[in-house]
C-alpha cells in the first residue's frame, strides 16, 4: 500500500480478465467520465473497453488501477506495448478522480517505466486532447515528456 499526503492508494496490475471482473463496471464509469471531459477524439468508451478486453492478459497490456482505502477504483492507466525492432509504449487512457493524479503521477509513472524497461521498450508516447498546453506543462513535462507532434482533426 502506498501512502501519499494522507491519501491512501494501493495499486493493482490487472493481468487477466478474471482480475478485471470485480472492477469492470467501475472501469466503464471511469472511461465515460474521462471522455466527457476530453471529448471523443479518436476513441469512444465502447472502443476503449473493447481494446482493454482484447489486450488484457497479454504481455502487450499494462492496466494499472488505483484503489482507495475502501477498495474503490479511483484511477487507472491503460497502456500498450507496440512490438517493433525498437518497441515502445503508447498510453491509451489515463484517468483519476479529481485531485489524485497530481499526488500520484510520479509514482504511477515510475511503475509504468519499470514495466516498459522490462520489455525493452525505448520510449513512452502519450497523447493529450484536453487542454493540451495546460496538461503538458503541469502533468507531462515534469515526468520528462517532450512535445513531438500534434493531434489533428477535421470536423465533417
HELIX and SHEET records of a PDB file:
HELIX    1   1 UNK A   17  UNK A   21  1                                   5    
HELIX    2   2 UNK A   24  UNK A   38  1                                  15    
HELIX    3   3 UNK A   45  UNK A   55  1                                  11    
HELIX    4   4 UNK A  101  UNK A  118  1                                  18    
HELIX    5   5 UNK A  132  UNK A  135  1                                   4    
HELIX    6   6 UNK A  136  UNK A  140  3                                   5    
HELIX    7   7 UNK A  141  UNK A  143  5                                   3    
SHEET    1   A 6 UNK A   2  UNK A   4  0                                        
SHEET    2   A 6 UNK A   7  UNK A  14 -1                                        
SHEET    3   A 6 UNK A  61  UNK A  67 -1                                        
SHEET    4   A 6 UNK A  73  UNK A  82 -1                                        
SHEET    5   A 6 UNK A  88  UNK A  96 -1                                        
SHEET    6   A 6 UNK A 124  UNK A 125  1                                        
END                                                                             
